[in-house]
Amino acid sequence: MTEPTPPPRRPLATFLRATPGPAAASEPSAKDAPEPAAPAEEALQAHMPATDAEAAEEAIPAAEPPSEPRVAQPEPVSAPASAQEESAVVAPSFTRAPAAAPRAPRWQWGLVGGLVALLVVQIMVADRANLAADAGSRPWVAGLCSVLRCELPAWHEPTAFSMISRDVRPVPTQPGALQVQASFRNDARWGQAWPQLRLSLSDADGRVIGTGVFAPQDYLGPDGDATSILEPGQSAQIAFRVREPAASTVAFTFEFL
């Protein structure tokens, strides 16, 4: 008897190819038909698993950038519908006519006027001496004092006195004494107090050898009223004695102060 011949061994490449189906069994063997190498290699690469690096890249998701912390913002409070409508129709301020200022009551104006008048009166009364010395303000200051019964200083205008007559003679019974007599008038618009009188004596050469200032009490004497007032147009006569500074007195002059 002869030993059975073992079947030939199939090459390794046949195991890598897809298993043929029933229809492929009738086809010629692998030795007779040429093997398409390229499709087999593509199929092999398609069935091969991905590498570890590629799998790791697919498994790890891309890291997102850290987001900033959000601050809670207060929600705007919506105005009522009526207020929104009014703000929508209001015209700009420069196109609107200015609102009329409220008028102050009349009694307030009267009160302000009364306070101003009272202040003016107080100033006038307090400073009446200076105001009375001015010819422009003296008339209405005098009228105010006549109503308020305040004292008004006498008018002082020395240049308004006019000398009417004057005389200086030696006293026969008193050697070295001179008798002085004079008459003057007030030509000012208001009454004046008695003025002070300056008497100057000169010699034949015109040199002043003696001078003196005499108050009303000096030339009116004890019987005269030095506090009285010389009214406008009123005249007065005075007489008094002085000591002669030298026997050469030949001239004299009077001045009102």
VENKA-V448536 format. One record per backbone hydrogen bond with DSSP energy under -1.0 kcal/mol. NH is the residue of the N-H (numbers start at 1). CO is the residue of the C=O. If there is no record, write none. Layout:
NH/CO
NH/CO
This chain:
14/11
17/13
25/22
33/29
37/35
40/36
41/37
42/38
43/39
44/40
45/41
46/42
47/43
55/51
56/52
57/53
58/54
59/55
60/56
84/80
85/81
86/82
87/83
88/84
89/85
90/86
95/92
109/105
110/106
111/107
112/108
113/109
114/110
115/111
116/112
117/113
118/114
119/115
120/116
121/117
122/118
123/119
124/120
125/121
126/122
127/123
131/127
132/128
134/131
138/134
141/137
142/138
143/139
144/140
145/141
146/142
147/143
148/144
149/145
150/145
155/191
160/157
161/158
162/185
164/183
165/183
167/181
169/179
171/177
177/174
178/242
179/169
180/240
181/167
182/238
183/165
184/236
185/162
186/234
187/160
192/230
197/214
198/255
199/212
200/253
201/210
202/251
203/207
206/203
209/201
210/201
212/199
214/197
218/215
219/215
220/216
228/225
230/192
233/186
234/231
236/184
238/182
240/180
242/178
244/176
250/202
251/202
253/200
255/198
257/196
